[in-house]
Amino acid sequence: MTTSFVFPPGPIPGSLNAYAAVPQTTARLAVELIDAASRAMDCERDAARLYLERAAEVLSMDAVEHGGAGAPGPRLTLWQRRRVLSLINERISDRLSLDDLAAAARLSRSYFARAFKSSFEQTPHAYVMAHRITTAQLAMITSDQPLCEIALACGFGDQAHFTRAFRKTVGRPPHVWRRLACAPPAFATEDLR
């Protein structure tokens, strides 16, 4: 059995010393992923491997920034990327508009949208939604909060909106994913729908 875990696929801004440039929220996310991996190590090795891979992804240097092949076009500078990601993390439960994100980077809406897509290889909306799903997954495995509270805390309008977005991204409804992610291996089955 494998547990699907989503993380915004764009690289995290970093510098030559990745650990020195890791924002506190990113470090906290990596620590939570590593903790989840250590809990899953005994009973679910595939899930533990996924958690560790995501933690490494979070802490890795920005491959696109350092010579990787990215989308062509304008790019956000390092300070702009950090400011935008910080705004997304701070206001994950609030409504975030393209205007808010562009203002944080001090760019026009259209230029920001192109630069964001070139920098992260996805649109701002797709990135924010993936980040909300990831934040919800972390909340589901680290707390006993009801799904409706998690949905609101992650910026979804209601539980139905959260369930639709989660199922589209992860492939299962959130209650099933949570049960599979937190269940002992003897009780977890792939046929839960």
mmCIF file of the C-alpha atoms, coordinates in Angstrom:
data_MODEL
# 
_entry.id   MODEL 
# 
loop_
_atom_site.group_PDB 
_atom_site.id 
_atom_site.type_symbol 
_atom_site.label_atom_id 
_atom_site.label_alt_id 
_atom_site.label_comp_id 
_atom_site.label_asym_id 
_atom_site.label_entity_id 
_atom_site.label_seq_id 
_atom_site.pdbx_PDB_ins_code 
_atom_site.Cartn_x 
_atom_site.Cartn_y 
_atom_site.Cartn_z 
_atom_site.occupancy 
_atom_site.B_iso_or_equiv 
_atom_site.pdbx_formal_charge 
_atom_site.auth_seq_id 
_atom_site.auth_comp_id 
_atom_site.auth_asym_id 
_atom_site.auth_atom_id 
_atom_site.pdbx_PDB_model_num 
ATOM 1   C CA . MET A 1 1   ? 0.000   0.000  0.000   1.00 0.00 ? 1   MET A CA 1 
ATOM 2   C CA . THR A 1 2   ? 1.284   3.460  -0.803  1.00 0.00 ? 2   THR A CA 1 
ATOM 3   C CA . THR A 1 3   ? 0.093   6.696  0.714   1.00 0.00 ? 3   THR A CA 1 
ATOM 4   C CA . SER A 1 4   ? -0.222  9.621  -1.663  1.00 0.00 ? 4   SER A CA 1 
ATOM 5   C CA . PHE A 1 5   ? 1.404   12.765 -0.358  1.00 0.00 ? 5   PHE A CA 1 
ATOM 6   C CA . VAL A 1 6   ? 1.318   16.000 -2.255  1.00 0.00 ? 6   VAL A CA 1 
ATOM 7   C CA . PHE A 1 7   ? 3.794   18.823 -2.010  1.00 0.00 ? 7   PHE A CA 1 
ATOM 8   C CA . PRO A 1 8   ? 3.935   21.793 -4.306  1.00 0.00 ? 8   PRO A CA 1 
ATOM 9   C CA . PRO A 1 9   ? 6.211   20.395 -7.009  1.00 0.00 ? 9   PRO A CA 1 
ATOM 10  C CA . GLY A 1 10  ? 8.128   23.604 -7.559  1.00 0.00 ? 10  GLY A CA 1 
ATOM 11  C CA . PRO A 1 11  ? 11.548  23.801 -5.950  1.00 0.00 ? 11  PRO A CA 1 
ATOM 12  C CA . ILE A 1 12  ? 11.958  25.709 -2.706  1.00 0.00 ? 12  ILE A CA 1 
ATOM 13  C CA . PRO A 1 13  ? 14.129  28.818 -2.869  1.00 0.00 ? 13  PRO A CA 1 
ATOM 14  C CA . GLY A 1 14  ? 17.556  28.270 -1.399  1.00 0.00 ? 14  GLY A CA 1 
ATOM 15  C CA . SER A 1 15  ? 21.131  29.322 -1.655  1.00 0.00 ? 15  SER A CA 1 
ATOM 16  C CA . LEU A 1 16  ? 24.429  27.502 -1.872  1.00 0.00 ? 16  LEU A CA 1 
ATOM 17  C CA . ASN A 1 17  ? 23.968  26.725 1.812   1.00 0.00 ? 17  ASN A CA 1 
ATOM 18  C CA . ALA A 1 18  ? 20.424  25.328 1.674   1.00 0.00 ? 18  ALA A CA 1 
ATOM 19  C CA . TYR A 1 19  ? 20.028  25.003 5.435   1.00 0.00 ? 19  TYR A CA 1 
ATOM 20  C CA . ALA A 1 20  ? 20.904  28.638 6.110   1.00 0.00 ? 20  ALA A CA 1 
ATOM 21  C CA . ALA A 1 21  ? 18.289  29.857 3.638   1.00 0.00 ? 21  ALA A CA 1 
ATOM 22  C CA . VAL A 1 22  ? 15.443  27.575 4.735   1.00 0.00 ? 22  VAL A CA 1 
ATOM 23  C CA . PRO A 1 23  ? 12.546  29.647 6.094   1.00 0.00 ? 23  PRO A CA 1 
ATOM 24  C CA . GLN A 1 24  ? 11.257  28.616 9.512   1.00 0.00 ? 24  GLN A CA 1 
ATOM 25  C CA . THR A 1 25  ? 7.943   27.390 8.067   1.00 0.00 ? 25  THR A CA 1 
ATOM 26  C CA . THR A 1 26  ? 9.796   25.230 5.545   1.00 0.00 ? 26  THR A CA 1 
ATOM 27  C CA . ALA A 1 27  ? 11.997  23.797 8.283   1.00 0.00 ? 27  ALA A CA 1 
ATOM 28  C CA . ARG A 1 28  ? 8.912   23.049 10.383  1.00 0.00 ? 28  ARG A CA 1 
ATOM 29  C CA . LEU A 1 29  ? 7.305   21.296 7.403   1.00 0.00 ? 29  LEU A CA 1 
ATOM 30  C CA . ALA A 1 30  ? 10.448  19.199 6.893   1.00 0.00 ? 30  ALA A CA 1 
ATOM 31  C CA . VAL A 1 31  ? 10.539  18.264 10.581  1.00 0.00 ? 31  VAL A CA 1 
ATOM 32  C CA . GLU A 1 32  ? 6.865   17.215 10.470  1.00 0.00 ? 32  GLU A CA 1 
ATOM 33  C CA . LEU A 1 33  ? 7.526   15.114 7.357   1.00 0.00 ? 33  LEU A CA 1 
ATOM 34  C CA . ILE A 1 34  ? 10.506  13.428 8.995   1.00 0.00 ? 34  ILE A CA 1 
ATOM 35  C CA . ASP A 1 35  ? 8.471   12.770 12.167  1.00 0.00 ? 35  ASP A CA 1 
ATOM 36  C CA . ALA A 1 36  ? 5.688   11.235 10.061  1.00 0.00 ? 36  ALA A CA 1 
ATOM 37  C CA . ALA A 1 37  ? 8.275   9.070  8.295   1.00 0.00 ? 37  ALA A CA 1 
ATOM 38  C CA . SER A 1 38  ? 9.715   7.816  11.569  1.00 0.00 ? 38  SER A CA 1 
ATOM 39  C CA . ARG A 1 39  ? 6.208   6.898  12.818  1.00 0.00 ? 39  ARG A CA 1 
ATOM 40  C CA . ALA A 1 40  ? 5.453   5.081  9.557   1.00 0.00 ? 40  ALA A CA 1 
ATOM 41  C CA . MET A 1 41  ? 8.854   3.330  9.347   1.00 0.00 ? 41  MET A CA 1 
ATOM 42  C CA . ASP A 1 42  ? 7.866   0.197  11.262  1.00 0.00 ? 42  ASP A CA 1 
ATOM 43  C CA . CYS A 1 43  ? 4.476   -0.407 9.714   1.00 0.00 ? 43  CYS A CA 1 
ATOM 44  C CA . GLU A 1 44  ? 4.536   1.220  6.292   1.00 0.00 ? 44  GLU A CA 1 
ATOM 45  C CA . ARG A 1 45  ? 7.898   1.518  4.578   1.00 0.00 ? 45  ARG A CA 1 
ATOM 46  C CA . ASP A 1 46  ? 6.517   2.964  1.312   1.00 0.00 ? 46  ASP A CA 1 
ATOM 47  C CA . ALA A 1 47  ? 4.832   5.830  3.142   1.00 0.00 ? 47  ALA A CA 1 
ATOM 48  C CA . ALA A 1 48  ? 7.979   6.466  5.184   1.00 0.00 ? 48  ALA A CA 1 
ATOM 49  C CA . ARG A 1 49  ? 10.039  6.600  1.998   1.00 0.00 ? 49  ARG A CA 1 
ATOM 50  C CA . LEU A 1 50  ? 7.589   9.125  0.487   1.00 0.00 ? 50  LEU A CA 1 
ATOM 51  C CA . TYR A 1 51  ? 7.735   11.329 3.586   1.00 0.00 ? 51  TYR A CA 1 
ATOM 52  C CA . LEU A 1 52  ? 11.538  11.292 3.552   1.00 0.00 ? 52  LEU A CA 1 
ATOM 53  C CA . GLU A 1 53  ? 11.649  12.070 -0.173  1.00 0.00 ? 53  GLU A CA 1 
ATOM 54  C CA . ARG A 1 54  ? 9.343   15.047 0.350   1.00 0.00 ? 54  ARG A CA 1 
ATOM 55  C CA . ALA A 1 55  ? 11.421  16.280 3.298   1.00 0.00 ? 55  ALA A CA 1 
ATOM 56  C CA . ALA A 1 56  ? 14.545  16.085 1.132   1.00 0.00 ? 56  ALA A CA 1 
ATOM 57  C CA . GLU A 1 57  ? 12.684  17.970 -1.599  1.00 0.00 ? 57  GLU A CA 1 
ATOM 58  C CA . VAL A 1 58  ? 11.730  20.687 0.876   1.00 0.00 ? 58  VAL A CA 1 
ATOM 59  C CA . LEU A 1 59  ? 15.316  21.102 2.055   1.00 0.00 ? 59  LEU A CA 1 
ATOM 60  C CA . SER A 1 60  ? 16.985  20.772 -1.332  1.00 0.00 ? 60  SER A CA 1 
ATOM 61  C CA . MET A 1 61  ? 18.541  23.672 -3.170  1.00 0.00 ? 61  MET A CA 1 
ATOM 62  C CA . ASP A 1 62  ? 16.611  25.360 -5.932  1.00 0.00 ? 62  ASP A CA 1 
ATOM 63  C CA . ALA A 1 63  ? 17.629  23.395 -9.031  1.00 0.00 ? 63  ALA A CA 1 
ATOM 64  C CA . VAL A 1 64  ? 15.964  25.794 -11.442 1.00 0.00 ? 64  VAL A CA 1 
ATOM 65  C CA . GLU A 1 65  ? 17.723  28.769 -9.817  1.00 0.00 ? 65  GLU A CA 1 
ATOM 66  C CA . HIS A 1 66  ? 21.114  27.057 -10.115 1.00 0.00 ? 66  HIS A CA 1 
ATOM 67  C CA . GLY A 1 67  ? 21.240  26.026 -13.741 1.00 0.00 ? 67  GLY A CA 1 
ATOM 68  C CA . GLY A 1 68  ? 18.347  23.570 -13.994 1.00 0.00 ? 68  GLY A CA 1 
ATOM 69  C CA . ALA A 1 69  ? 16.121  23.556 -17.024 1.00 0.00 ? 69  ALA A CA 1 
ATOM 70  C CA . GLY A 1 70  ? 13.051  25.600 -16.202 1.00 0.00 ? 70  GLY A CA 1 
ATOM 71  C CA . ALA A 1 71  ? 10.315  27.223 -18.190 1.00 0.00 ? 71  ALA A CA 1 
ATOM 72  C CA . PRO A 1 72  ? 11.499  30.093 -20.400 1.00 0.00 ? 72  PRO A CA 1 
ATOM 73  C CA . GLY A 1 73  ? 10.526  33.647 -19.583 1.00 0.00 ? 73  GLY A CA 1 
ATOM 74  C CA . PRO A 1 74  ? 10.902  36.130 -16.750 1.00 0.00 ? 74  PRO A CA 1 
ATOM 75  C CA . ARG A 1 75  ? 11.711  34.742 -13.314 1.00 0.00 ? 75  ARG A CA 1 
ATOM 76  C CA . LEU A 1 76  ? 11.141  35.890 -9.782  1.00 0.00 ? 76  LEU A CA 1 
ATOM 77  C CA . THR A 1 77  ? 14.252  36.912 -7.917  1.00 0.00 ? 77  THR A CA 1 
ATOM 78  C CA . LEU A 1 78  ? 15.177  35.087 -4.721  1.00 0.00 ? 78  LEU A CA 1 
ATOM 79  C CA . TRP A 1 79  ? 13.799  37.848 -2.464  1.00 0.00 ? 79  TRP A CA 1 
ATOM 80  C CA . GLN A 1 80  ? 10.537  37.886 -4.455  1.00 0.00 ? 80  GLN A CA 1 
ATOM 81  C CA . ARG A 1 81  ? 10.175  34.117 -4.190  1.00 0.00 ? 81  ARG A CA 1 
ATOM 82  C CA . ARG A 1 82  ? 10.781  34.229 -0.447  1.00 0.00 ? 82  ARG A CA 1 
ATOM 83  C CA . ARG A 1 83  ? 8.277   37.034 0.043   1.00 0.00 ? 83  ARG A CA 1 
ATOM 84  C CA . VAL A 1 84  ? 5.592   35.321 -2.019  1.00 0.00 ? 84  VAL A CA 1 
ATOM 85  C CA . LEU A 1 85  ? 6.107   31.958 -0.285  1.00 0.00 ? 85  LEU A CA 1 
ATOM 86  C CA . SER A 1 86  ? 6.065   33.684 3.093   1.00 0.00 ? 86  SER A CA 1 
ATOM 87  C CA . LEU A 1 87  ? 2.770   35.382 2.208   1.00 0.00 ? 87  LEU A CA 1 
ATOM 88  C CA . ILE A 1 88  ? 1.282   32.067 1.092   1.00 0.00 ? 88  ILE A CA 1 
ATOM 89  C CA . ASN A 1 89  ? 2.368   30.402 4.356   1.00 0.00 ? 89  ASN A CA 1 
ATOM 90  C CA . GLU A 1 90  ? 1.122   33.267 6.539   1.00 0.00 ? 90  GLU A CA 1 
ATOM 91  C CA . ARG A 1 91  ? -2.244  33.543 4.835   1.00 0.00 ? 91  ARG A CA 1 
ATOM 92  C CA . ILE A 1 92  ? -2.927  29.898 4.003   1.00 0.00 ? 92  ILE A CA 1 
ATOM 93  C CA . SER A 1 93  ? -6.361  30.100 5.662   1.00 0.00 ? 93  SER A CA 1 
ATOM 94  C CA . ASP A 1 94  ? -7.308  33.366 3.923   1.00 0.00 ? 94  ASP A CA 1 
ATOM 95  C CA . ARG A 1 95  ? -8.325  34.173 0.401   1.00 0.00 ? 95  ARG A CA 1 
ATOM 96  C CA . LEU A 1 96  ? -5.213  34.956 -1.664  1.00 0.00 ? 96  LEU A CA 1 
ATOM 97  C CA . SER A 1 97  ? -5.645  36.861 -4.888  1.00 0.00 ? 97  SER A CA 1 
ATOM 98  C CA . LEU A 1 98  ? -3.184  37.254 -7.713  1.00 0.00 ? 98  LEU A CA 1 
ATOM 99  C CA . ASP A 1 99  ? -3.101  40.962 -6.830  1.00 0.00 ? 99  ASP A CA 1 
ATOM 100 C CA . ASP A 1 100 ? -1.936  40.138 -3.273  1.00 0.00 ? 100 ASP A CA 1 
ATOM 101 C CA . LEU A 1 101 ? 0.848   37.881 -4.510  1.00 0.00 ? 101 LEU A CA 1 
ATOM 102 C CA . ALA A 1 102 ? 1.927   40.331 -7.228  1.00 0.00 ? 102 ALA A CA 1 
ATOM 103 C CA . ALA A 1 103 ? 2.007   43.174 -4.696  1.00 0.00 ? 103 ALA A CA 1 
ATOM 104 C CA . ALA A 1 104 ? 4.267   41.122 -2.412  1.00 0.00 ? 104 ALA A CA 1 
ATOM 105 C CA . ALA A 1 105 ? 6.707   40.733 -5.315  1.00 0.00 ? 105 ALA A CA 1 
ATOM 106 C CA . ARG A 1 106 ? 6.203   44.371 -6.381  1.00 0.00 ? 106 ARG A CA 1 
ATOM 107 C CA . LEU A 1 107 ? 5.200   43.376 -9.902  1.00 0.00 ? 107 LEU A CA 1 
ATOM 108 C CA . SER A 1 108 ? 2.152   43.841 -12.123 1.00 0.00 ? 108 SER A CA 1 
ATOM 109 C CA . ARG A 1 109 ? -0.383  40.997 -12.188 1.00 0.00 ? 109 ARG A CA 1 
ATOM 110 C CA . SER A 1 110 ? 0.456   39.798 -15.686 1.00 0.00 ? 110 SER A CA 1 
ATOM 111 C CA . TYR A 1 111 ? 4.237   40.009 -15.293 1.00 0.00 ? 111 TYR A CA 1 
ATOM 112 C CA . PHE A 1 112 ? 4.014   38.289 -11.896 1.00 0.00 ? 112 PHE A CA 1 
ATOM 113 C CA . ALA A 1 113 ? 1.889   35.445 -13.303 1.00 0.00 ? 113 ALA A CA 1 
ATOM 114 C CA . ARG A 1 114 ? 4.441   34.797 -16.091 1.00 0.00 ? 114 ARG A CA 1 
ATOM 115 C CA . ALA A 1 115 ? 7.430   35.092 -13.747 1.00 0.00 ? 115 ALA A CA 1 
ATOM 116 C CA . PHE A 1 116 ? 5.813   32.805 -11.146 1.00 0.00 ? 116 PHE A CA 1 
ATOM 117 C CA . LYS A 1 117 ? 5.047   30.152 -13.748 1.00 0.00 ? 117 LYS A CA 1 
ATOM 118 C CA . SER A 1 118 ? 8.615   30.330 -15.083 1.00 0.00 ? 118 SER A CA 1 
ATOM 119 C CA . SER A 1 119 ? 10.053  30.094 -11.572 1.00 0.00 ? 119 SER A CA 1 
ATOM 120 C CA . PHE A 1 120 ? 7.815   27.354 -10.155 1.00 0.00 ? 120 PHE A CA 1 
ATOM 121 C CA . GLU A 1 121 ? 6.688   25.645 -13.373 1.00 0.00 ? 121 GLU A CA 1 
ATOM 122 C CA . GLN A 1 122 ? 3.029   26.011 -12.391 1.00 0.00 ? 122 GLN A CA 1 
ATOM 123 C CA . THR A 1 123 ? 0.507   28.795 -12.014 1.00 0.00 ? 123 THR A CA 1 
ATOM 124 C CA . PRO A 1 124 ? 0.146   30.662 -8.714  1.00 0.00 ? 124 PRO A CA 1 
ATOM 125 C CA . HIS A 1 125 ? -3.323  29.170 -8.217  1.00 0.00 ? 125 HIS A CA 1 
ATOM 126 C CA . ALA A 1 126 ? -2.071  25.605 -8.761  1.00 0.00 ? 126 ALA A CA 1 
ATOM 127 C CA . TYR A 1 127 ? 0.806   26.198 -6.340  1.00 0.00 ? 127 TYR A CA 1 
ATOM 128 C CA . VAL A 1 128 ? -1.455  27.630 -3.632  1.00 0.00 ? 128 VAL A CA 1 
ATOM 129 C CA . MET A 1 129 ? -3.955  24.771 -4.012  1.00 0.00 ? 129 MET A CA 1 
ATOM 130 C CA . ALA A 1 130 ? -1.196  22.144 -3.809  1.00 0.00 ? 130 ALA A CA 1 
ATOM 131 C CA . HIS A 1 131 ? 0.225   23.905 -0.748  1.00 0.00 ? 131 HIS A CA 1 
ATOM 132 C CA . ARG A 1 132 ? -3.223  23.918 0.885   1.00 0.00 ? 132 ARG A CA 1 
ATOM 133 C CA . ILE A 1 133 ? -3.630  20.194 0.217   1.00 0.00 ? 133 ILE A CA 1 
ATOM 134 C CA . THR A 1 134 ? -0.177  19.490 1.692   1.00 0.00 ? 134 THR A CA 1 
ATOM 135 C CA . THR A 1 135 ? -0.943  21.591 4.769   1.00 0.00 ? 135 THR A CA 1 
ATOM 136 C CA . ALA A 1 136 ? -4.225  19.697 5.175   1.00 0.00 ? 136 ALA A CA 1 
ATOM 137 C CA . GLN A 1 137 ? -2.432  16.352 4.872   1.00 0.00 ? 137 GLN A CA 1 
ATOM 138 C CA . LEU A 1 138 ? 0.027   17.349 7.585   1.00 0.00 ? 138 LEU A CA 1 
ATOM 139 C CA . ALA A 1 139 ? -2.856  18.427 9.821   1.00 0.00 ? 139 ALA A CA 1 
ATOM 140 C CA . MET A 1 140 ? -4.674  15.139 9.187   1.00 0.00 ? 140 MET A CA 1 
ATOM 141 C CA . ILE A 1 141 ? -1.704  13.001 10.229  1.00 0.00 ? 141 ILE A CA 1 
ATOM 142 C CA . THR A 1 142 ? -0.562  15.172 13.149  1.00 0.00 ? 142 THR A CA 1 
ATOM 143 C CA . SER A 1 143 ? -3.892  16.069 14.787  1.00 0.00 ? 143 SER A CA 1 
ATOM 144 C CA . ASP A 1 144 ? -7.359  14.718 15.502  1.00 0.00 ? 144 ASP A CA 1 
ATOM 145 C CA . GLN A 1 145 ? -9.123  17.825 14.188  1.00 0.00 ? 145 GLN A CA 1 
ATOM 146 C CA . PRO A 1 146 ? -12.327 17.198 12.231  1.00 0.00 ? 146 PRO A CA 1 
ATOM 147 C CA . LEU A 1 147 ? -11.990 17.541 8.479   1.00 0.00 ? 147 LEU A CA 1 
ATOM 148 C CA . CYS A 1 148 ? -14.313 20.566 8.400   1.00 0.00 ? 148 CYS A CA 1 
ATOM 149 C CA . GLU A 1 149 ? -11.950 22.472 10.735  1.00 0.00 ? 149 GLU A CA 1 
ATOM 150 C CA . ILE A 1 150 ? -8.898  21.423 8.715   1.00 0.00 ? 150 ILE A CA 1 
ATOM 151 C CA . ALA A 1 151 ? -10.639 22.554 5.513   1.00 0.00 ? 151 ALA A CA 1 
ATOM 152 C CA . LEU A 1 152 ? -11.333 26.020 6.913   1.00 0.00 ? 152 LEU A CA 1 
ATOM 153 C CA . ALA A 1 153 ? -7.844  26.329 8.436   1.00 0.00 ? 153 ALA A CA 1 
ATOM 154 C CA . CYS A 1 154 ? -6.307  25.555 5.039   1.00 0.00 ? 154 CYS A CA 1 
ATOM 155 C CA . GLY A 1 155 ? -8.308  28.150 3.153   1.00 0.00 ? 155 GLY A CA 1 
ATOM 156 C CA . PHE A 1 156 ? -11.078 26.061 1.616   1.00 0.00 ? 156 PHE A CA 1 
ATOM 157 C CA . GLY A 1 157 ? -14.592 27.528 1.629   1.00 0.00 ? 157 GLY A CA 1 
ATOM 158 C CA . ASP A 1 158 ? -16.146 24.453 3.195   1.00 0.00 ? 158 ASP A CA 1 
ATOM 159 C CA . GLN A 1 159 ? -15.596 20.723 3.589   1.00 0.00 ? 159 GLN A CA 1 
ATOM 160 C CA . ALA A 1 160 ? -17.220 19.923 0.232   1.00 0.00 ? 160 ALA A CA 1 
ATOM 161 C CA . HIS A 1 161 ? -14.783 22.216 -1.610  1.00 0.00 ? 161 HIS A CA 1 
ATOM 162 C CA . PHE A 1 162 ? -11.898 20.644 0.315   1.00 0.00 ? 162 PHE A CA 1 
ATOM 163 C CA . THR A 1 163 ? -13.086 17.110 -0.496  1.00 0.00 ? 163 THR A CA 1 
ATOM 164 C CA . ARG A 1 164 ? -13.408 17.872 -4.229  1.00 0.00 ? 164 ARG A CA 1 
ATOM 165 C CA . ALA A 1 165 ? -9.952  19.475 -4.423  1.00 0.00 ? 165 ALA A CA 1 
ATOM 166 C CA . PHE A 1 166 ? -8.358  16.745 -2.289  1.00 0.00 ? 166 PHE A CA 1 
ATOM 167 C CA . ARG A 1 167 ? -9.872  13.905 -4.332  1.00 0.00 ? 167 ARG A CA 1 
ATOM 168 C CA . LYS A 1 168 ? -8.822  15.581 -7.601  1.00 0.00 ? 168 LYS A CA 1 
ATOM 169 C CA . THR A 1 169 ? -5.230  16.008 -6.378  1.00 0.00 ? 169 THR A CA 1 
ATOM 170 C CA . VAL A 1 170 ? -4.633  12.887 -4.279  1.00 0.00 ? 170 VAL A CA 1 
ATOM 171 C CA . GLY A 1 171 ? -7.057  10.433 -5.864  1.00 0.00 ? 171 GLY A CA 1 
ATOM 172 C CA . ARG A 1 172 ? -9.035  9.633  -2.706  1.00 0.00 ? 172 ARG A CA 1 
ATOM 173 C CA . PRO A 1 173 ? -11.367 11.530 -0.411  1.00 0.00 ? 173 PRO A CA 1 
ATOM 174 C CA . PRO A 1 174 ? -9.648  13.001 2.656   1.00 0.00 ? 174 PRO A CA 1 
ATOM 175 C CA . HIS A 1 175 ? -11.334 10.718 5.198   1.00 0.00 ? 175 HIS A CA 1 
ATOM 176 C CA . VAL A 1 176 ? -10.091 7.637  3.345   1.00 0.00 ? 176 VAL A CA 1 
ATOM 177 C CA . TRP A 1 177 ? -6.582  9.062  2.924   1.00 0.00 ? 177 TRP A CA 1 
ATOM 178 C CA . ARG A 1 178 ? -6.453  9.891  6.636   1.00 0.00 ? 178 ARG A CA 1 
ATOM 179 C CA . ARG A 1 179 ? -7.626  6.402  7.605   1.00 0.00 ? 179 ARG A CA 1 
ATOM 180 C CA . LEU A 1 180 ? -5.017  4.784  5.359   1.00 0.00 ? 180 LEU A CA 1 
ATOM 181 C CA . ALA A 1 181 ? -2.224  7.131  6.426   1.00 0.00 ? 181 ALA A CA 1 
ATOM 182 C CA . CYS A 1 182 ? -2.890  6.641  10.152  1.00 0.00 ? 182 CYS A CA 1 
ATOM 183 C CA . ALA A 1 183 ? -4.030  3.014  10.248  1.00 0.00 ? 183 ALA A CA 1 
ATOM 184 C CA . PRO A 1 184 ? -1.821  0.135  11.374  1.00 0.00 ? 184 PRO A CA 1 
ATOM 185 C CA . PRO A 1 185 ? -0.832  -2.033 8.386   1.00 0.00 ? 185 PRO A CA 1 
ATOM 186 C CA . ALA A 1 186 ? -3.052  -4.934 9.471   1.00 0.00 ? 186 ALA A CA 1 
ATOM 187 C CA . PHE A 1 187 ? -6.167  -2.736 9.210   1.00 0.00 ? 187 PHE A CA 1 
ATOM 188 C CA . ALA A 1 188 ? -5.279  -0.636 6.167   1.00 0.00 ? 188 ALA A CA 1 
ATOM 189 C CA . THR A 1 189 ? -6.692  -1.839 2.871   1.00 0.00 ? 189 THR A CA 1 
ATOM 190 C CA . GLU A 1 190 ? -6.601  -0.356 -0.575  1.00 0.00 ? 190 GLU A CA 1 
ATOM 191 C CA . ASP A 1 191 ? -10.328 -1.016 -1.115  1.00 0.00 ? 191 ASP A CA 1 
ATOM 192 C CA . LEU A 1 192 ? -11.519 1.781  1.181   1.00 0.00 ? 192 LEU A CA 1 
ATOM 193 C CA . ARG A 1 193 ? -13.450 4.303  -0.897  1.00 0.00 ? 193 ARG A CA 1 
# 
